[in-house]
Amino acid sequence: MKKIFLILPILAILAILAIFLLIYLQQKPIQKIKTLTYYPNKTSIQSTKVKKPNIQKNLNPSCDNKKICSQMRSCEEAKFYLHNCGLKKLDRDKDGIPCEGRWCFKNGKPS
């Protein structure tokens, strides 16, 4: 019975605080986020599609679609693609030897 008398004043204080909070929030206007939406007049603006120019990364005409070591047929071909076509990924460790272990080897010998 004594516990109820201790809890009731605390609940009453919380209820009063909740009522004051509700009154305060009702008086304060809620700020809305303004969004700007633009709808162009379809009759005044006509959309035109612009095609992107087809730019080849490899300007050498003999650079075809080969991009990985398994598409090469020799060490010389892999070196050509590395140096003339800009395929830097053929030389993973960046030591100047493309397709190491498949076509080209350090010191000319397989390890």
Buried (B, 14 or more C-beta within 10 A) or exposed (E): EEEEEEEEEEEEEEEEEEEEEEEEEEEEEEEEEEEEEEEEEEEEEEEEEEEEEEEEEBEEEEBEEBBEBEEBEEBEBBBBBBEEBBBEEBBEEEEEBBBBEBBBBEEEEEE
